[in-house]
Amino acid sequence: MPPRRLRCMPYGPDVSVSTVPGPLLAIGGAEDKLGRRRVLSEFVDLAGGPRARIAVVPTASSLGPEIIEVYDALFRRLGAEDVFGLRPETREQADDPELAGRLEEATGIFMTGGNQLKLSAIVNGTAFGDAIHAAHARGVVVGGTSAGASIQSSHMVAFGPGGSTPKQRMTQLAAGLGLIRDVVIDQHFGQRNRYGRLLMLVAQSPGLLGIGIDEDTGALISEVAGHDILRVLGRGAVTIFDGRNVVSNAHEARRTAPLLASGVILHVLPADAVFDLTAKVLITEKSAVDPAEAEELAVAGRDVKRLALDIAAGENISCLVISIAVAIEWKQHISGNTAP
């Protein structure tokens, strides 16, 4: 019998006993690589920080080895322990068990930008694609930018022009990896005006939630209590189209005619917004009270009590009433009840 290949013990977070899938990080492209690198820093942290071993998958890219070198330097600078490239260029290569097996070493998998249809055609339904699924299932973070973001969903935008008006045949769907179900992800969203093509897809397939991600912006998706929860990172916004109540003529519109799309629910989510993709609702979180503001609130409360005692002692009533009003107004302001 041939020797059996031993699985490498994972670096970074202990994902070997995880029963919750790893997080997904879909980036809208053109992520910051020179400044604060907020989105990429989050990916490295999720992969284990100083213990991170990141597999870069540049299959979608038309660039040569330099694309791996760029991300190798970036991720190491952000603290990753090891970065290695895995680049299947044909379905035969993607079915190589040795190549797919290397993903067992990774605590993070990052798919670069490029042509998402090429990436899907080479990876889907192969040993390499199955290995990405297995890594995600055992808790490894899977991220991607541009094409590497689109392929994460069950349904993927294949290609198509920009434009704000949804039109028949504006774009087409292809199969994604299906790491997250019942959504379709588009990227470079605001910068390339891709509202129309995502609306077209939602009008044609109302069961899909349309997610458009701006450049240098990440949609971080984690499973929490059986729900897929999305949190927004970075400089831009994530736009969500919910077509559950849509009224459309997509089934009868001809050629490139504008589509009727009425009743689509729109959500525009800036950084730190949180959205439940399963329930299709915004999650509102109470902001934490700043300690300095809490102390000011306490001081204002003591001032009000002291002024009340002064009134009871018979001091100048009119002046004290004005002082009390000022103190109460300040107390309301720092507690967030009124605008400054």
N, C-alpha and C positions, 0 to 999 in steps of 0.2 A: 504494500500500500504506500502511496506517496506520503511524504511527511505532512502533517497537519499544521496549517498556519495558525500561530497563536495570536490572539487578540492583544493589542497593546493596552496597557492600563491608561485611562484617560488622564491628561493633565487638567489643570483648572478645576472647575466645579465637579463634584462627584456626580456624574450623570448615569453611572452604571445601574443604579437602583431607582432612577426617576420613573414615576408613573405619569408624570405630566409632560406633554410635549414641550420642547424648547421654544423660546420666543422667536418670532419672526421680525426682521427689520427690513421694511421695504422703503428704499430711498428714491426720491424723485429725480435723481441725476444731478450732475454738477455739484456734488457735495464739497464743502470747504476742505481743502487739503493743506492750506497754508496758515490759517488763522487759528481760531479756538478749536476748530474741528469737533464741534459739539456732537454731531451725529456719529462720526467714526469713533470718537472716544467712547460713546455709549456701547457701540458694538464690541470694542475690545474689552470693556469692563464686563459685559455679559458673557464673553468667551473665557473669562477667568483672569483678566488683568495681567499681572506678572507671570501667571502660569498658562496663559493662553497659547494654544497651538492652532493657527488659523490656516485653513486650506483656501487658497484663492483659485477660483474657477473662471478663466477668461475666455471660455469657448465662444461667447457671443462677439467678442472683440475682433476687429480687423487689424489691430496693432500686433506687433511682434512680441518678443520676450520682455520688452520694456514695460508693458502693462503690468506684468508680475513684479518687476523691479520697483515700480512706483508704489504699489500697495505693500510690498515687502518693507520698503523704507518707512512708509507711513505707519503701518501697524507696529513695527518694532519701535519707532519713535514714541508711539503712544503706550508702550510698555509690554507688548506681546513678547513671549519668550521665543516663539518659533513661527515662521511663516513659510509655506511651501506651495508651489503652483501645481495644479492638476488640470491638464488641458486636453480632454478628448476632442478630436477634430472629425471623427467619423463614428458612426454607430458601432462599427466593429471595435474601435478603441474603447468606446463607452461600455462595451460588454466585457472588457478585459477584467477578470476578477481581481487581478493584482492591483490594477489602477483603482478600481472601486474600493478595494480593501483598505487603501491608504486613508480613506475618509474615517476609518475607525480610530485613527490617531488624533483626529481633529476635535477641538472643543468649540470651534467656530468655523462655519463655511460661508464664504463670501463670493458671490457671483457678480462679475463686472458688467458694465454696460456694453452696448453693441447692437446686434441684431437678434431680437428675442425669438424670431421664427427659426433662425439657425440653431439657437440654443435648445429650443423645444424639440426640433427635428432630430437633433443628435442625442439628447439626453433622455427624453421621455421613453419609458418602456424598456430601459436597459438596466444592466447591473449597476451602473453609476447612478442613474436616477433612483433606483431602489435603495442604494446606499445613502443617498441624501434623505430619503424618507425615513430610513432606519435611524440615522443620526438625529433627525428632528424628534422622532418618537422617544428616543432615550434621553432627551433633554438638551441636545446641542443647539446653540443659537444658529439660525440660518438667516443670512442677510444678503442683500443685493441692491445694486444701484441701476436705475434706468431699465434696460432689458432684464437685469437680474432681479428687479423688483416685480416686473410684470409676470414673470414665469412662476412666481410663488403661488398665485391664485389658481383656482380650478379652471377658470376660463381666462384667456389671455388675448389682449389686443394684438392682432397679427401685424397690421400696418394700416396706414390711412392718413389723409391730410388733416390739418387743423381747420378751425373755423368755429364760430359760436352757434351756428344754426345746425340742428341735427338733420341730416339728409339721408335718404335711402342709399344703400350701398357705399356709405361714407367710409366704412371700415369692415373688417371681418374678424371673427373669433377663431382662435386656435386653442388646442388643449395646453394648459399649463401643468405644472407639477402637482397642483392640488394640495399643497401644504395647508392652505386655508380654503374652505369650501364656500360655494354660493356667492362669490364675489368676483369682480373683474377689476384689475388694477391698471391704471394708466399713469404715465410719468411725464416729467417736464410740463406739468399740466397747465398752469397759468402762463408760463413763459412761451409756450408754443400754441396757446389757445386751443386746447383739446376738449373744450366743453361739449361741442357739437357731437363729436364721435362717441364720447362716453354716454351722452344722452341718447344717441341713436341705439346703442347697445342695450341700455336700460329699457327704452321704449319697446324694443323687439323682444327682450327677455326680462320681464318685470320681476322674476324671481331672483335675479342677480342684483346685488348691491354694488353700485358703481363707486369706485374709490379713485380720485384723482390727486396725485401728490406733486406738489411744487418742487422746484429744484432746491438743493441744500435743505431738504426737509425729509424727515423720516416718520413712517407710521410703524410704531412698535406695537406688535400684536402678541398678547399673552393669553393663555387659557386660565381663567379664574372661575372656580366653582362651575365648570361646564360651559362657561360663556367666553367668547372671544372678545377681549377688551383691547381697544386701540388707544394708544396715547401718542400725541403729536410732539415731535422734537424738531428743533432747527429754526430757520429763519422764515419760512413760508407757511403755507396752510395746507390742510388736507380737505378736499371737497368730497362730500358724499351725496350721491343721488339714490334715493329710496323710491323705487317705482311700484311699490305694492298697490297703490291706488291709481296708477296711471291710466289715462284714457288716450289711446293712440290709434293711428291709422296705418301702423307699420305693416300690417298684414296685407294691405291693398295698395299702398303707395308705389308708384312706378319709378324706375330708373333712379335719377338723382333728385327726386322731388323732396322739398322740405317736409319733415314729419310733424304730425300733431303729437305733442307730448304735454298733456295737461294733468295736473294733480301730482306731479313728481315732488317729493319732499326733499328740500335742499338743506344740507348742513355744511357750513364753512367753519373749520376747526383750526384755530391758531395754535402756537406752541403751548404745551401743557394741557390742552383740552383732552378730555377722556370720553370715549364713545363705546357703547356696548354694541358690537356688530351682530350679536345673536338676537338681542331684544330690539335692536335698531333704535336706541334712545341715547340721548346725551346723559352722561353721568356728571352731576354737579357735586363738587367737593367743597366743603367748608374750608376756607383758608385759615391757616394757623395764625394765632394772635402773636404779633411781634412783641417780644419781652419789653422793649422800650415803650411801646404804645400802651402795654398793659400797666406799666408803672405810671405813665402819665394819666391814665384813666383813674387809677387809684388815688393819685394826688388830687385830681379834679373832684373826685367824690368826697375826699376829706375837706376840701375847700368849701364845698356846698354845705356840709354839716357845720363847719365853723361859722359860716355866714348866718346860718339859721340860728345858731346859738347867740350870735351878736344881735340879731333882730330881737330875740327874746329878752336880751339885756337892755333893750330900749335905745339902741344907737340909731343914727340917721337912717330912717326907713327907705327913703327914695334912693339913696346911693347904694344901699345894700341890695335892694330889689334889682337894680341894674347889674350889680356884681354877680348876683345869683344867676340872672339870665345869661350873662356872658359865660359863666362857669358851666351852666347846663349845655349851652351851645357847643362849647369846646368838648365837653364830655361826649355829646352825640357825634361830633365830627371824628374824634379819634376812635370811636367804637364803630364807625362806618355807617352811621344812620343818615348823615347829611353830607352834602358836598362841601368842600372847603370854600 
